[in-house]
């Protein structure tokens, strides 16, 4: 009997403890004003404390709190307890999450309930009063005088330190001219939160052509560097092509990065708490040097300018060819390297003279990848058969330099045999028709008289000889003067510089209308550099801001105009790599370029007139 009562009591106790354990899970909300204050006023910081006990879940950051703006949200505490009863061990775990808010509106408000891991919390009520006038401390007054009156805005503290820095690397420190080099910028940080804002200065890659890769880090990774663990991310990746031999310096961008710096303090009521304070840092990666070698000598006469690994193919869309009708042949170059700067041989010299070949149109489909620039570019040549017959379209060779083998290699696409039929209105084709002969004798008309004067004694008879001979002499003199005028290639390029630049600007205008920013700024830069190269007789690969300034000064270009040109080039390069949110109007850049071209052209003409 007695043992039965004891068993009944044990069962009752186990049931009670089970009920208590099931109700041990809880989510509790509480509100607290800023330390040192008893009430909440508009403009004040205050806190909502979330106590999560024995719940398998994490609360979400509040998106909307009545009457207030969420400033920070983070876990600020953790407690664990263990107990052992009759050999049975139980554990209780509690987490504290703190929502930091800024009061924005007067009134009485409530927040909650929230649900975490299936457990619902209580609802809290709080009141926000009118803003109270405060007397700022000298430090606060100084901060307000500097314009940092909003404490929610990040504090700008200048350059990064040992807790946040950038390292720049190149895939190789020795390369050939036009060889692709990978340049990466990696961010290292020990701060809690990192937000990349953007570049505040354009890259200074003098002597390089730059292609920006979009293959950057979308998440942080951890790396140990010099005995310390950092969160890292690749924030910039460029494929750079050196344009001339020598030691070239690579200077990276200056970036602005926003981070959260955690500050810890002990509250007498809530214990250990921490708050994240936003900071903005300006960070610049280290400079690098690359030793650039010239391509091996001798360079083949039919070298295409390609450095990389390429292959050429061709296609002939038309199946029927008729005189005086335009047809086309398409050559496609595929591979990786400086594919944008490949030139095909002069097909006018390779094709039969009976086929008139026109300037090709090109279409590039290029991808700036993780380590190289690859893709394909199509050259669409139009040609017109002038005479009917059978013709051979020759094989076309693409000669390029392969850095992997250190050799010049050749890719060949086979030619085609075509048959051209007669077309309407073909004058030259009539030469091949057989002439008909009429065997019938013509009647003789004898109307000569003693006073008859032969045509050979007339002026008009000799005029038929004088005109061709005179024309031949004039053509010979003109041809000699043409050869003399064009013997100096640099002088010819100088005369045509403005026309070529205008052609580039027209293409840039088309890109501007299509809102193609990258192609627009590429064309603007090519037109500026090409114009200066032709006018100053400096190879494009040797152009730099320093020798441009020196050459322009020798041409009596004013310092103000030179500085305006350099500023324009810097602005164009910056706009090319600036984020879209910081981009300026393309119309402004286009108008400034046109104005600068006109100014330089007038100055060059004035200088030439003075020399004459």
HELIX and SHEET records of a PDB file:
HELIX    1   1 UNK A    2  UNK A   22  1                                  21    
HELIX    2   2 UNK A  138  UNK A  145  1                                   8    
HELIX    3   3 UNK A  339  UNK A  341  5                                   3    
HELIX    4   4 UNK A  347  UNK A  350  1                                   4    
HELIX    5   5 UNK A  428  UNK A  432  5                                   5    
HELIX    6   6 UNK A  455  UNK A  457  5                                   3    
HELIX    7   7 UNK A  459  UNK A  486  1                                  28    
HELIX    8   8 UNK A  489  UNK A  513  1                                  25    
HELIX    9   9 UNK A  517  UNK A  536  1                                  20    
HELIX   10  10 UNK A  540  UNK A  542  5                                   3    
HELIX   11  11 UNK A  545  UNK A  554  1                                  10    
HELIX   12  12 UNK A  559  UNK A  577  1                                  19    
HELIX   13  13 UNK A  580  UNK A  582  5                                   3    
HELIX   14  14 UNK A  586  UNK A  611  1                                  26    
SHEET    1   A 4 UNK A  26  UNK A  33  0                                        
SHEET    2   A 4 UNK A  45  UNK A  53 -1                                        
SHEET    3   A 4 UNK A  88  UNK A 103 -1                                        
SHEET    4   A 4 UNK A  68  UNK A  85 -1                                        
SHEET    1   B 3 UNK A  40  UNK A  41  0                                        
SHEET    2   B 3 UNK A 124  UNK A 129  1                                        
SHEET    3   B 3 UNK A 107  UNK A 111 -1                                        
SHEET    1   C 2 UNK A 115  UNK A 116  0                                        
SHEET    2   C 2 UNK A 119  UNK A 120 -1                                        
SHEET    1   D 4 UNK A 155  UNK A 159  0                                        
SHEET    2   D 4 UNK A 271  UNK A 284  1                                        
SHEET    3   D 4 UNK A 254  UNK A 267 -1                                        
SHEET    4   D 4 UNK A 194  UNK A 201 -1                                        
SHEET    1   E 4 UNK A 164  UNK A 170  0                                        
SHEET    2   E 4 UNK A 180  UNK A 189 -1                                        
SHEET    3   E 4 UNK A 228  UNK A 242 -1                                        
SHEET    4   E 4 UNK A 208  UNK A 213 -1                                        
SHEET    1   F 4 UNK A 164  UNK A 170  0                                        
SHEET    2   F 4 UNK A 180  UNK A 189 -1                                        
SHEET    3   F 4 UNK A 228  UNK A 242 -1                                        
SHEET    4   F 4 UNK A 221  UNK A 225 -1                                        
SHEET    1   G 3 UNK A 174  UNK A 176  0                                        
SHEET    2   G 3 UNK A 288  UNK A 293  1                                        
SHEET    3   G 3 UNK A 246  UNK A 250 -1                                        
SHEET    1   H 6 UNK A 355  UNK A 357  0                                        
SHEET    2   H 6 UNK A 373  UNK A 385 -1                                        
SHEET    3   H 6 UNK A 326  UNK A 337 -1                                        
SHEET    4   H 6 UNK A 303  UNK A 315 -1                                        
SHEET    5   H 6 UNK A 396  UNK A 402  1                                        
SHEET    6   H 6 UNK A 407  UNK A 413 -1                                        
SHEET    1   I 3 UNK A 321  UNK A 322  0                                        
SHEET    2   I 3 UNK A 416  UNK A 421  1                                        
SHEET    3   I 3 UNK A 389  UNK A 393 -1                                        
SHEET    1   J 3 UNK A 355  UNK A 357  0                                        
SHEET    2   J 3 UNK A 373  UNK A 385 -1                                        
SHEET    3   J 3 UNK A 361  UNK A 368 -1                                        
END                                                                             
